[in-house]
């Protein structure tokens, strides 16, 4: 009977954990590479994609390892604990998604283009406003927008602290039109695709090794 080495077992486990992340990074990089201009993405959609990418970590990774101690009490205890863990994970994800609805993400944009696009949008709407670094307030609409720029990731997070749905929709629609005049930043796309390809390659390779080891054990 073939006995799997300890290092191979750990390598296999981590490669499977990283497999969904590899898919996520590959899709993210390919999608951004095809963009002609920066694009707005809802915060819920952005968070959902990230959660799917980290699903291997949450379902098989370190957060679940403490549950293996329940196997000492029997498989029934283990699966009961795992189901309870999944329910808590789902509730946490639902809560985060609801909070993330107040956010909108601009992808593939430089800080300079983001500042210019926001300034052009504010001027086009021509509504009284108060602008301070990282925040815009429209008194007549009681709308407060928090702006967080990520120069390294070429993204901007727009977090609405207060806003009427109609005003938020008007602002984002106007901003979306303004962004069509800006060029998408693609410097990170190759990095995402490269990391994704490495994780995918490791995952597939280890799955092949695991299949071979299982055959040898039989």
N, C-alpha and C positions, 0 to 999 in steps of 0.2 A: 504493500500500500504506500502511495506517495504522500508524504507529509509536507504541507505548505510551510515554508520558512516564515518566521515571524515578520521579517522586514517586508516580505512580499504581501502578507496579509494586510499590513498597515498601508503599504503603497497602493494596493488594490482598493482599500476602503476610501482613502483620500482622493483617488482618481475618480471614483464613482461619485463622491460628494461634489467634486469640481465639474462633473460633466454638464449639469444644467447651466452652470455659470459660463462654461465654454460656449454653449448654444446661445445664451443671452448676449455675450460679448460679440460673437460672430454676427448675429442678427443686427445688433446695435451698430456695429461698425459698417456693415454692408448697407444698412438703411441710411446712415449719415453720409456715406460716400456718394449716394445717389442724389442727395439734396442739392438743389441749385441755389437756394436761399435759406436763411434761418427759418425755423418753424416752431409754432406754439404747440405744446402738448399738455393735456390736463394733468394735474398733479396725481389724480387717482390712477390714470393710465401709466404714468411714469413709475409710481410706487409698485403697481401690480407687476410690471415687467421686472423690476428689481427683485421682488419677492419670488417670482418664478425662477429667476437666475440663482437665488440663494436657497431654493427649495431643498437641494441636496444637503446643504449645511443644516437646515432646520429639521429635516426628516431623518437624516442618518448621521449627522455630525455630532460634535461635542455636547450640544444641549440634550441629546437623547441618551448619552452614555450612562448617566446616572440611573436610568431606567433598567439597565442590564442587571443591576443588583436584585431587582425583583424576581429575576429568573431563579434565584435561590429558593423562592417561595412557591415556584411553579409557573408554568406558561400562562395560566389563567390570570395570575397577578400581573405578569409582565404586560400582556395585551390590554388588560384593564387600565393599567397606568399609561400605556402608550396612547390609548384612545382618549383618555382625559387630557393628556398633553396636547394632542391634536386639537381637541375642542378649545383649549386655552389659546392655542396658536391661532385658530380661526377667529376667535373673539378679539384677540389682539390685532390681527390683520384687519378685521372689519372696523375696529375703532380707529386705527391709523388711516385707513382709506377714507373714512368720514372726515377726519381732520384734514386730510390732504386735498379735499375738494376745494378748499379755499385757495389753493395754489395753482399756478400755471407755470410751466417751464418753457424757456426759449432755448432750443438746441442749436448748436453749430454757429455760434455768434461770438465775435470778439467784444471785449469791453467797450472799445471805442464805438463800434457799430451799435451796440446796445444803448449806449448813452445818446447817440445821435437819433436812433429810432424812437426812443422814449421822448426825447425833446421835440421831435417832429410831430409825434402823436399828440402831445400836450398842446402844442401850438395849433394843430389842426382842429382840435376840439374847442379851443378858444373859450374855456370855462375858467372862472377865478380859481386859483390854486395856490398852495403853499408848498414849496419844494425845499427840502433839506437833504443832505447827503443820505441816500438810502431810503428815502421816504417821500411820498407825495400825498397831499391832502386836498380834497375838493370840498370846501365848506357847504356850498349849496346842495351837494348830493350826500353830504356826511360820509364820504368815501375816503378810506385810508388805505394806502398801498405801500407795503414794505418790499424793498428791492434788494436782493442778495445776488451779487455777481460772483461767478467762479471763473476767473481768467484761465486757470490751468485746465479746466474741463470744458471751456468754451460754452458755458451755459449761464443762464440767468433765471433765478427763481422769483416770480411775482407772487407775493403772499398778501391776499386781501384780508386785512384786519377788520374792515367794515366796508360794506358796499351793497347798494341795491343791485339785484340781478340784472336789471336793464342797463344800468350804468356800466357795470363790469363787462357785459356783453358788447356794449358800444365801444368801450375803450379797447378791448381785445380785438374786436373786428377791425378797428382803425389801425391798431398796431400790426395786425397781420398783413394788412395792405402795405403798410410802411416797410415791413420786412422783405417784401418781394423786390425792393430796390437794393437790398444788401446782398453781398456774396457770402455763401455758406463757408464756414471754416472747416476744412477737412483734415487738419494736421493730426488729429487723434484717431481718425478712422482706421488707419493702418495699424496703430497700436492695439486698438480693440480687436481687430480681426486677427492680428498675430497672437495675442494672448488667448483669444477664443480658439484658434486653431491648435495651439499647444495643449490647452486643456482638453479639447475634443480628441486630439491624437492620443494623449495619455489615457483618457477614459476608454477609448476603443481598444487600444493596445492591451490594457489590463483586463478588459472584459474577454478578449481573446485568450489571454493567459489563464484567466479563471476558468474558461470553458475547457482549455487543454488540461488543467490540473484536475478538474472534475472528471474528465474522461479517464485520466490516469488513475485516479482514486478508484474508479469503478473497476 
